[in-house]
Amino acid sequence: MSHWVVMVVPRHVACVMDGNGRWAAQRSLPRTAGHKAAEASVMDVIEAARSSGVTWLSLYAFSTENWRRPSGEIDVLMRLVRRAIRRHAPVLHTRGIRCRFLGMTDPRIPAPLVQDITDLMTLTRDNKRMTLTVAFDHGGRRDIVQAARSLIRSATPADQVTEASFAEHLPYPDTPDVDLVIRTSGEQRISNFMLWQVAYAEWVFPEVLWPDFRAAHFWQCLDTYFRRQRRFGDVRPSITMTGESLR
């Protein structure tokens, strides 16, 4: 009797886009060249996720710790993000992608970029095909601290605090838990990324640097996810369906 393995597409995939600087260094180019090259990877992965049936995609673009980088590199990065938003906003909207930005609290973010991001979120807010969350000026610990402060201000009694009620105070509380995290360049760190949401995520660490990461690599990561058994601390048999049951 033939058996078919049930492959469930992850609902929420998150990417730590790592390796831009090393990609540039390998080519004797300035680090900013790696950031420029990353734009094509971002758009390729967005389309690969959408066409694969992923309904939530989160991209780690700029962390709270990245403010420690040289000011010249940060300025270039801010300009690149603004250019990318203006260039790709019509396509994202046409393809039914709702865009969100997670973080965005630091006053050092240029006002014109803040306006472009606000306009993009407004333009796409009613789209339902996929939700794209860009973590920009993001820190997972900061989100948890802010949620705790919000919970305290709500005067919720301590014995009534649950994981569910706490999560309601996080930014974008409708965001589902992350199923799969892809961190490129082979580095194996969480880097303060969506700490609450990645609690039970599967992690994949492809060696390819982010500017070289394309749809084919994304699909390989999905294949790795399909081959794993997700137990969430339980002991569960692998799920299969026979060919007869599919008739």
Contacts in CASP RR format, 6 or more apart in sequence:
PFRMAT RR
TARGET T0000
AUTHOR 0000-0000-0000
METHOD contacts of the structure
MODEL  1
MSHWVVMVVPRHVACVMDGNGRWAAQRSLPRTAGHKAAEASVMDVIEAAR
SSGVTWLSLYAFSTENWRRPSGEIDVLMRLVRRAIRRHAPVLHTRGIRCR
FLGMTDPRIPAPLVQDITDLMTLTRDNKRMTLTVAFDHGGRRDIVQAARS
LIRSATPADQVTEASFAEHLPYPDTPDVDLVIRTSGEQRISNFMLWQVAY
AEWVFPEVLWPDFRAAHFWQCLDTYFRRQRRFGDVRPSITMTGESLR
1 242 0 8 1.000
1 243 0 8 1.000
1 244 0 8 1.000
2 242 0 8 1.000
2 243 0 8 1.000
3 240 0 8 1.000
3 241 0 8 1.000
3 242 0 8 1.000
3 243 0 8 1.000
4 240 0 8 1.000
4 241 0 8 1.000
4 242 0 8 1.000
4 243 0 8 1.000
4 246 0 8 1.000
5 226 0 8 1.000
5 238 0 8 1.000
5 239 0 8 1.000
5 240 0 8 1.000
5 241 0 8 1.000
6 239 0 8 1.000
6 240 0 8 1.000
6 241 0 8 1.000
7 226 0 8 1.000
8 226 0 8 1.000
9 52 0 8 1.000
9 53 0 8 1.000
9 54 0 8 1.000
9 222 0 8 1.000
10 54 0 8 1.000
10 179 0 8 1.000
10 180 0 8 1.000
10 202 0 8 1.000
10 222 0 8 1.000
10 225 0 8 1.000
11 54 0 8 1.000
11 55 0 8 1.000
11 56 0 8 1.000
11 176 0 8 1.000
11 179 0 8 1.000
12 54 0 8 1.000
12 55 0 8 1.000
12 56 0 8 1.000
12 57 0 8 1.000
12 58 0 8 1.000
12 175 0 8 1.000
12 176 0 8 1.000
12 177 0 8 1.000
12 178 0 8 1.000
12 179 0 8 1.000
12 180 0 8 1.000
12 197 0 8 1.000
13 49 0 8 1.000
13 54 0 8 1.000
13 56 0 8 1.000
13 57 0 8 1.000
13 58 0 8 1.000
13 178 0 8 1.000
13 179 0 8 1.000
13 180 0 8 1.000
13 181 0 8 1.000
13 182 0 8 1.000
13 222 0 8 1.000
14 57 0 8 1.000
14 58 0 8 1.000
14 59 0 8 1.000
14 60 0 8 1.000
14 178 0 8 1.000
14 180 0 8 1.000
14 181 0 8 1.000
14 182 0 8 1.000
14 193 0 8 1.000
14 194 0 8 1.000
14 197 0 8 1.000
14 198 0 8 1.000
14 201 0 8 1.000
15 45 0 8 1.000
15 57 0 8 1.000
15 58 0 8 1.000
15 59 0 8 1.000
15 60 0 8 1.000
15 181 0 8 1.000
15 182 0 8 1.000
15 183 0 8 1.000
15 184 0 8 1.000
16 60 0 8 1.000
16 181 0 8 1.000
16 182 0 8 1.000
16 183 0 8 1.000
16 184 0 8 1.000
16 191 0 8 1.000
16 193 0 8 1.000
17 38 0 8 1.000
17 41 0 8 1.000
17 42 0 8 1.000
17 59 0 8 1.000
17 60 0 8 1.000
17 61 0 8 1.000
17 184 0 8 1.000
17 210 0 8 1.000
17 213 0 8 1.000
18 183 0 8 1.000
18 184 0 8 1.000
18 185 0 8 1.000
18 186 0 8 1.000
18 187 0 8 1.000
18 209 0 8 1.000
18 210 0 8 1.000
19 184 0 8 1.000
19 185 0 8 1.000
19 187 0 8 1.000
19 209 0 8 1.000
19 210 0 8 1.000
19 211 0 8 1.000
20 31 0 8 1.000
20 34 0 8 1.000
20 35 0 8 1.000
20 37 0 8 1.000
20 38 0 8 1.000
20 209 0 8 1.000
20 210 0 8 1.000
20 211 0 8 1.000
21 31 0 8 1.000
21 34 0 8 1.000
21 35 0 8 1.000
22 185 0 8 1.000
22 209 0 8 1.000
23 34 0 8 1.000
23 37 0 8 1.000
23 209 0 8 1.000
23 210 0 8 1.000
23 211 0 8 1.000
23 212 0 8 1.000
24 30 0 8 1.000
24 31 0 8 1.000
24 32 0 8 1.000
24 33 0 8 1.000
24 34 0 8 1.000
24 37 0 8 1.000
25 31 0 8 1.000
26 209 0 8 1.000
27 33 0 8 1.000
31 73 0 8 1.000
32 73 0 8 1.000
32 76 0 8 1.000
32 77 0 8 1.000
32 80 0 8 1.000
34 211 0 8 1.000
35 73 0 8 1.000
35 76 0 8 1.000
35 77 0 8 1.000
35 80 0 8 1.000
36 80 0 8 1.000
37 211 0 8 1.000
38 210 0 8 1.000
38 211 0 8 1.000
39 80 0 8 1.000
39 84 0 8 1.000
40 211 0 8 1.000
41 210 0 8 1.000
41 211 0 8 1.000
41 212 0 8 1.000
41 213 0 8 1.000
41 214 0 8 1.000
42 59 0 8 1.000
42 84 0 8 1.000
43 88 0 8 1.000
43 91 0 8 1.000
44 213 0 8 1.000
44 214 0 8 1.000
44 215 0 8 1.000
44 218 0 8 1.000
45 57 0 8 1.000
45 59 0 8 1.000
45 213 0 8 1.000
45 214 0 8 1.000
45 215 0 8 1.000
45 218 0 8 1.000
46 57 0 8 1.000
46 92 0 8 1.000
46 97 0 8 1.000
46 132 0 8 1.000
47 95 0 8 1.000
47 215 0 8 1.000
48 214 0 8 1.000
48 215 0 8 1.000
48 218 0 8 1.000
48 219 0 8 1.000
49 57 0 8 1.000
49 130 0 8 1.000
49 218 0 8 1.000
50 57 0 8 1.000
50 95 0 8 1.000
50 97 0 8 1.000
50 129 0 8 1.000
50 130 0 8 1.000
52 218 0 8 1.000
52 219 0 8 1.000
52 222 0 8 1.000
53 130 0 8 1.000
54 130 0 8 1.000
55 129 0 8 1.000
55 130 0 8 1.000
55 131 0 8 1.000
56 130 0 8 1.000
56 131 0 8 1.000
56 133 0 8 1.000
56 175 0 8 1.000
56 176 0 8 1.000
57 130 0 8 1.000
57 131 0 8 1.000
57 132 0 8 1.000
57 133 0 8 1.000
58 102 0 8 1.000
58 132 0 8 1.000
58 133 0 8 1.000
58 134 0 8 1.000
58 135 0 8 1.000
58 175 0 8 1.000
58 178 0 8 1.000
58 194 0 8 1.000
59 132 0 8 1.000
59 133 0 8 1.000
59 134 0 8 1.000
59 135 0 8 1.000
60 135 0 8 1.000
60 138 0 8 1.000
60 191 0 8 1.000
60 193 0 8 1.000
60 194 0 8 1.000
61 81 0 8 1.000
61 134 0 8 1.000
61 135 0 8 1.000
61 136 0 8 1.000
62 77 0 8 1.000
62 81 0 8 1.000
62 135 0 8 1.000
62 136 0 8 1.000
62 137 0 8 1.000
62 138 0 8 1.000
63 135 0 8 1.000
63 137 0 8 1.000
63 138 0 8 1.000
63 139 0 8 1.000
63 191 0 8 1.000
63 192 0 8 1.000
63 193 0 8 1.000
64 106 0 8 1.000
64 137 0 8 1.000
64 138 0 8 1.000
64 139 0 8 1.000
64 142 0 8 1.000
64 192 0 8 1.000
65 191 0 8 1.000
65 192 0 8 1.000
66 74 0 8 1.000
67 74 0 8 1.000
67 106 0 8 1.000
67 108 0 8 1.000
67 137 0 8 1.000
78 109 0 8 1.000
78 110 0 8 1.000
78 113 0 8 1.000
81 113 0 8 1.000
81 136 0 8 1.000
82 110 0 8 1.000
82 112 0 8 1.000
82 113 0 8 1.000
82 116 0 8 1.000
85 113 0 8 1.000
85 116 0 8 1.000
85 117 0 8 1.000
85 120 0 8 1.000
86 116 0 8 1.000
89 119 0 8 1.000
89 120 0 8 1.000
89 123 0 8 1.000
89 124 0 8 1.000
92 99 0 8 1.000
92 120 0 8 1.000
92 124 0 8 1.000
92 132 0 8 1.000
93 123 0 8 1.000
93 124 0 8 1.000
93 127 0 8 1.000
95 129 0 8 1.000
95 130 0 8 1.000
96 124 0 8 1.000
96 127 0 8 1.000
96 128 0 8 1.000
96 129 0 8 1.000
96 130 0 8 1.000
97 124 0 8 1.000
97 127 0 8 1.000
97 129 0 8 1.000
97 130 0 8 1.000
97 131 0 8 1.000
97 132 0 8 1.000
98 124 0 8 1.000
98 125 0 8 1.000
98 126 0 8 1.000
98 127 0 8 1.000
98 128 0 8 1.000
98 130 0 8 1.000
98 131 0 8 1.000
98 132 0 8 1.000
99 120 0 8 1.000
99 121 0 8 1.000
99 123 0 8 1.000
99 124 0 8 1.000
99 132 0 8 1.000
99 134 0 8 1.000
100 121 0 8 1.000
100 131 0 8 1.000
100 132 0 8 1.000
100 133 0 8 1.000
100 134 0 8 1.000
100 172 0 8 1.000
101 117 0 8 1.000
101 121 0 8 1.000
101 133 0 8 1.000
101 134 0 8 1.000
101 135 0 8 1.000
101 136 0 8 1.000
102 133 0 8 1.000
102 134 0 8 1.000
102 135 0 8 1.000
102 136 0 8 1.000
102 138 0 8 1.000
102 143 0 8 1.000
102 171 0 8 1.000
102 172 0 8 1.000
102 194 0 8 1.000
103 135 0 8 1.000
103 136 0 8 1.000
103 137 0 8 1.000
103 138 0 8 1.000
103 139 0 8 1.000
103 143 0 8 1.000
103 171 0 8 1.000
104 114 0 8 1.000
104 117 0 8 1.000
104 136 0 8 1.000
104 137 0 8 1.000
105 137 0 8 1.000
106 137 0 8 1.000
109 136 0 8 1.000
109 137 0 8 1.000
117 136 0 8 1.000
131 175 0 8 1.000
133 172 0 8 1.000
133 175 0 8 1.000
135 193 0 8 1.000
135 194 0 8 1.000
138 193 0 8 1.000
138 194 0 8 1.000
139 192 0 8 1.000
139 193 0 8 1.000
140 192 0 8 1.000
140 193 0 8 1.000
140 194 0 8 1.000
140 195 0 8 1.000
140 196 0 8 1.000
141 192 0 8 1.000
141 195 0 8 1.000
143 170 0 8 1.000
143 171 0 8 1.000
143 194 0 8 1.000
143 195 0 8 1.000
143 196 0 8 1.000
144 170 0 8 1.000
144 195 0 8 1.000
144 196 0 8 1.000
146 169 0 8 1.000
146 171 0 8 1.000
147 166 0 8 1.000
147 167 0 8 1.000
147 169 0 8 1.000
147 170 0 8 1.000
147 196 0 8 1.000
148 166 0 8 1.000
148 169 0 8 1.000
150 169 0 8 1.000
151 161 0 8 1.000
151 165 0 8 1.000
151 166 0 8 1.000
151 169 0 8 1.000
154 169 0 8 1.000
156 165 0 8 1.000
167 173 0 8 1.000
167 196 0 8 1.000
170 196 0 8 1.000
175 197 0 8 1.000
176 197 0 8 1.000
177 197 0 8 1.000
177 198 0 8 1.000
177 199 0 8 1.000
177 200 0 8 1.000
177 201 0 8 1.000
178 194 0 8 1.000
178 197 0 8 1.000
178 198 0 8 1.000
178 201 0 8 1.000
179 201 0 8 1.000
179 202 0 8 1.000
179 225 0 8 1.000
179 230 0 8 1.000
180 201 0 8 1.000
180 202 0 8 1.000
180 203 0 8 1.000
180 204 0 8 1.000
180 221 0 8 1.000
180 222 0 8 1.000
180 225 0 8 1.000
181 193 0 8 1.000
181 198 0 8 1.000
181 201 0 8 1.000
181 202 0 8 1.000
181 203 0 8 1.000
181 204 0 8 1.000
182 204 0 8 1.000
182 206 0 8 1.000
182 218 0 8 1.000
182 221 0 8 1.000
183 189 0 8 1.000
183 203 0 8 1.000
183 204 0 8 1.000
183 205 0 8 1.000
184 205 0 8 1.000
184 206 0 8 1.000
184 208 0 8 1.000
184 209 0 8 1.000
184 210 0 8 1.000
184 213 0 8 1.000
185 207 0 8 1.000
185 208 0 8 1.000
185 209 0 8 1.000
185 210 0 8 1.000
186 205 0 8 1.000
186 206 0 8 1.000
186 207 0 8 1.000
187 205 0 8 1.000
188 203 0 8 1.000
188 205 0 8 1.000
190 198 0 8 1.000
200 230 0 8 1.000
200 232 0 8 1.000
202 225 0 8 1.000
202 228 0 8 1.000
202 230 0 8 1.000
204 221 0 8 1.000
204 224 0 8 1.000
204 225 0 8 1.000
206 213 0 8 1.000
206 217 0 8 1.000
206 220 0 8 1.000
206 221 0 8 1.000
208 217 0 8 1.000
229 236 0 8 1.000
229 238 0 8 1.000
END
